[in-house]
Amino acid sequence: MTTKPTSSLNIFDLDDTLFRSSAAVYVKRDGKRYKELSPGAYNTYQLEAGEEFDFSDFRSADTFHKTATPIKPVFNTAKRMMAKLKADHQRFIIVTARKDLDDPNKFLETFRKYGFDIDRTHVFRAGNIALPSPKAKQIVIWNELKKHPYEIVRMFDDAVDNLKAFLELAYHFPKARFEAFLIDHDGNIVRYGATSVTEDVGGAPANSAGGAGVAGIGVGPEGEPPGPKSVLKRLRRKKPAEIKEELDTPLAFNQEYFAGNPVFIVSDDYYHKCYKGKKKYHKYMHYVGADEYGEKIRQYGRKHYDRPIIIKNERTGTMLYLRYGKAKK
């Protein structure tokens, strides 16, 4: 009697996880580049007033094709897992912080060049969601988890914040076991943390699988590194209802961030209605409309009564404060 294979969703990051390339994020001020960030540095960089990111390197499929080289321990682990994951309910996906590239075919050809069966998977571009990478990736994974009740969900990523956001999802999918693996600067696979129905969220690295992949510490039944044995540090617990609220109503479209605050992108017409700011007791719908996006701005204003509301003209790119936040005492 054969047993049914475990249903699993296996998620790999791209930059500094599967591949390392010369692509960098640049910081611009007054339209000029003046600072270069690696993918790792970008994950934690906070824009200051007057700064903006330049992602042109990460939109170039030609740059990726010419300069990307596999990070062997992770790359070989991914290939081995793909070879074993053949059932319909065993999925392998790539979730990158990049936006759409300028030549999708050339981008995919880079994988084929190194013997990676990219045609069996899908690359989700979380960068198309105008939110910080951890939240954008969380939304992508949330949408995938709603499609099928997976028993095991694994994520491989080089950014701790991305793994923390991933593990938070366990509170809303308690029947699944979540396993997070951190990729360090040398390409080692580090056991980060795991959750199950009775466990809390892991928050610190554990043992490492060294530069030879996962040799010497065994391999799981689906080709994965052995999962973390226990949860290490506790993250702040979020109630399932709190996570559901964040994910069911994400401010994931037409939104950016400025000085740590969300920026809501509105039409030219609504921007000019907001030009003098919101008057006390006036309803938000008179300024931002009554459609779904206007309602999200209204809900944000009600929930975060002490924070500023910043809007941006979708045509000109100019910004203004619809409401100033209250000064912190």
C-alpha positions in Angstrom: 0.0 0.0 0.0 1.5 3.3 -1.1 1.0 6.4 1.1 -0.1 9.7 -0.4 2.8 12.2 -0.8 2.6 15.2 1.6 1.1 18.3 0.0 3.6 21.1 0.1 4.2 24.6 -1.1 7.9 25.4 -1.5 9.0 29.0 -2.0 12.4 30.3 -3.1 13.6 33.9 -3.3 15.6 34.9 -6.4 18.4 37.4 -5.7 21.0 36.4 -3.2 19.2 33.1 -2.7 19.1 31.2 -6.0 21.3 33.7 -8.0 23.8 36.4 -7.3 24.2 39.1 -10.0 25.7 42.6 -10.4 22.2 44.2 -10.3 21.9 46.9 -7.6 19.3 49.2 -6.3 20.3 52.9 -6.5 19.2 55.8 -4.3 18.4 58.9 -6.2 18.2 62.5 -5.1 17.2 65.3 -7.4 17.0 62.8 -10.3 20.7 61.7 -9.8 22.1 58.4 -8.5 24.3 58.9 -5.5 24.1 55.7 -3.5 24.3 52.0 -4.5 22.6 49.2 -2.5 23.0 45.5 -2.7 19.7 43.4 -2.5 20.5 42.8 1.1 21.1 46.4 2.0 17.9 47.4 0.1 15.9 45.1 2.4 16.6 47.3 5.4 17.2 50.8 3.8 14.8 53.6 4.8 14.4 56.4 2.3 14.9 59.9 3.6 13.1 63.0 2.5 13.9 63.7 -1.1 15.2 60.3 -1.9 13.8 57.6 -4.2 14.8 54.2 -5.4 16.0 53.4 -8.9 15.3 49.7 -9.8 16.4 49.9 -13.5 19.1 47.2 -13.0 16.4 44.8 -11.7 14.1 45.5 -14.6 16.9 44.5 -17.1 16.7 40.9 -18.3 20.0 41.4 -20.2 21.8 42.4 -17.0 20.4 39.3 -15.2 21.3 37.0 -18.2 24.9 38.3 -18.4 25.8 38.5 -14.7 23.7 36.1 -12.7 25.5 33.0 -11.3 23.9 30.3 -9.2 24.5 30.1 -5.5 25.3 26.4 -5.6 24.2 25.2 -2.2 20.7 26.7 -2.6 20.5 26.2 -6.4 21.3 22.5 -6.1 18.8 22.1 -3.2 16.1 23.7 -5.3 16.8 21.5 -8.3 16.8 18.4 -6.1 13.5 19.4 -4.6 11.9 20.1 -8.0 13.0 16.6 -9.1 11.1 15.0 -6.2 8.0 17.2 -6.2 6.0 15.7 -9.0 2.5 15.4 -7.5 -0.2 18.0 -8.4 -0.4 19.1 -4.7 3.4 19.6 -4.4 4.2 23.0 -5.7 7.5 24.9 -6.2 7.4 28.6 -6.8 9.8 31.5 -6.9 8.8 34.8 -5.2 11.1 37.7 -6.0 11.0 41.3 -4.9 11.6 42.4 -8.5 9.0 43.9 -10.8 8.2 42.7 -14.3 11.4 42.5 -16.4 11.8 44.1 -19.8 12.3 40.7 -21.6 10.6 37.8 -19.8 11.9 35.2 -22.3 15.6 36.2 -21.8 15.1 36.2 -18.1 13.7 32.6 -18.1 16.5 31.5 -20.5 19.0 32.3 -17.7 17.5 29.5 -15.7 17.6 27.1 -18.6 21.2 28.0 -19.2 22.1 26.5 -15.8 19.9 23.4 -16.1 17.0 24.7 -14.0 13.6 23.4 -15.1 11.9 26.9 -14.9 9.0 25.7 -17.1 7.7 23.6 -14.2 7.3 26.5 -11.9 6.2 30.1 -11.8 8.0 33.3 -10.9 5.8 35.7 -8.9 7.0 39.4 -9.0 6.1 40.8 -5.6 7.7 44.1 -6.7 4.5 44.8 -8.7 2.8 45.3 -5.3 3.6 48.8 -4.1 4.5 47.7 -0.5 7.7 46.8 1.3 9.1 43.4 0.3 8.0 41.5 3.4 4.4 42.5 3.2 4.3 42.2 -0.6 5.7 38.6 -0.5 3.3 37.8 2.4 0.4 38.8 0.2 1.6 36.7 -2.7 2.0 33.6 -0.4 -1.3 34.3 1.3 -3.1 34.2 -2.1 -1.4 30.9 -2.9 -2.3 29.3 0.4 -5.9 30.1 -0.1 -6.0 28.0 -3.2 -5.1 24.7 -1.5 -4.8 23.3 2.1 -1.1 22.5 2.1 0.4 20.4 4.9 3.9 21.9 4.7 4.9 25.4 3.5 8.6 26.1 3.2 10.4 29.4 2.4 14.0 30.0 1.5 15.1 33.7 1.6 18.2 35.8 2.4 16.1 38.5 4.3 15.1 37.9 7.9 12.2 40.3 7.7 10.7 38.3 4.7 10.9 35.1 6.8 9.3 36.7 9.8 6.4 37.9 7.6 6.1 34.4 6.1 6.0 32.8 9.6 3.2 35.1 10.7 0.9 33.4 8.2 1.0 30.3 10.3 -1.5 31.9 12.7 -4.1 32.0 10.0 -3.2 28.6 8.5 -2.8 26.5 11.7 -3.2 23.1 10.0 0.0 23.7 8.0 3.6 23.4 9.2 5.7 26.4 8.2 9.4 26.0 7.8 11.7 28.9 7.2 15.3 28.7 5.9 17.7 31.7 5.9 20.4 32.0 3.2 23.5 33.7 4.6 26.0 35.8 2.7 28.1 32.7 1.9 25.2 30.8 0.5 24.8 28.5 3.5 21.3 27.3 4.3 20.5 28.2 7.9 17.6 26.6 9.7 15.6 29.7 10.9 12.4 28.4 12.5 9.2 26.4 12.1 5.7 26.4 13.3 2.9 23.9 13.7 -0.5 23.9 15.4 1.1 24.0 18.9 4.3 26.0 18.2 5.0 29.7 18.2 6.9 31.5 15.5 10.6 31.1 15.2 12.7 34.2 15.1 16.5 33.4 15.1 18.9 31.2 13.1 19.7 27.8 14.3 22.1 25.3 12.8 23.6 25.8 9.3 24.0 23.7 6.2 27.4 24.7 5.0 28.9 25.5 1.6 28.5 21.9 0.3 24.7 22.3 0.3 23.2 20.1 3.0 25.7 17.3 3.0 26.3 15.8 6.4 23.0 16.8 8.0 20.7 14.7 5.9 18.0 15.4 3.4 14.2 15.3 3.8 11.8 13.2 1.8 11.2 16.0 -0.7 14.8 16.9 -1.1 14.6 19.7 1.4 17.1 20.4 4.2 16.0 18.9 7.5 13.4 21.2 9.1 14.1 23.2 12.3 13.7 21.0 15.4 12.2 23.7 17.5 11.1 27.3 17.6 13.8 29.6 18.9 12.7 33.1 19.7 9.2 34.3 20.0 7.9 37.0 17.8 5.1 39.3 19.0 2.0 37.2 18.6 -0.7 38.5 16.2 -4.2 37.3 16.6 -5.6 35.5 13.5 -8.2 38.2 13.1 -5.5 40.9 13.1 -3.6 39.1 10.3 -6.8 38.4 8.4 -7.6 42.1 8.5 -4.2 43.1 7.2 -4.3 40.5 4.4 -7.9 40.7 3.3 -7.7 44.5 2.9 -4.1 45.1 1.9 -3.2 48.6 0.7 -1.5 46.7 -2.1 -2.3 48.7 -5.2 -1.6 52.4 -6.0 0.5 52.8 -2.8 4.1 53.7 -2.0 5.9 54.8 1.2 7.5 58.1 2.2 9.3 58.7 5.5 7.8 55.5 6.9 4.2 56.5 6.0 2.0 55.1 3.2 1.5 57.3 0.2 -1.8 56.9 -1.6 -1.7 57.6 -5.4 -4.9 59.3 -6.6 -6.2 60.8 -9.8 -5.4 64.3 -10.9 -9.0 65.3 -10.1 -9.0 64.0 -6.6 -5.5 65.4 -6.0 -6.7 69.0 -6.7 -9.7 68.5 -4.4 -7.3 67.6 -1.6 -5.0 70.5 -2.4 -6.0 72.6 0.7 -6.1 69.6 3.0 -9.1 67.9 4.7 -11.3 70.2 6.6 -12.5 69.1 10.1 -15.7 67.1 10.1 -15.7 66.9 6.3 -16.1 63.3 4.9 -13.2 61.6 3.2 -15.4 60.6 0.2 -15.5 64.3 -0.9 -11.7 64.2 -1.3 -10.7 60.6 -2.3 -14.0 59.3 -3.7 -16.3 56.5 -2.6 -14.8 53.6 -4.6 -12.9 50.7 -3.1 -9.6 52.5 -3.1 -11.1 55.7 -1.5 -12.7 53.5 1.1 -9.3 52.0 2.0 -7.9 55.5 2.5 -10.9 56.4 4.7 -10.4 53.2 6.7 -6.7 53.9 7.1 -7.5 57.4 8.4 -10.0 56.1 10.9 -7.8 53.3 12.2 -4.6 55.4 12.4 -6.1 58.7 13.6 -2.7 60.0 14.8 -0.8 59.4 11.6 -0.5 61.6 8.5 -2.3 60.8 5.2 -0.1 61.5 2.2 -1.4 61.5 -1.3 0.4 61.6 -4.7 -0.8 62.9 -8.0 -0.7 59.9 -10.4 0.0 62.2 -13.4 2.6 64.6 -12.0 4.1 62.7 -9.1 3.7 65.6 -6.7 2.7 64.8 -3.1 0.8 66.6 -0.4 -0.6 66.0 3.1 -4.3 65.4 3.2 -3.9 65.3 6.9 -1.0 66.0 9.2 -0.3 63.5 11.9 -0.4 64.3 15.6 3.0 65.1 17.1 4.3 62.3 19.4 4.8 63.4 22.9 
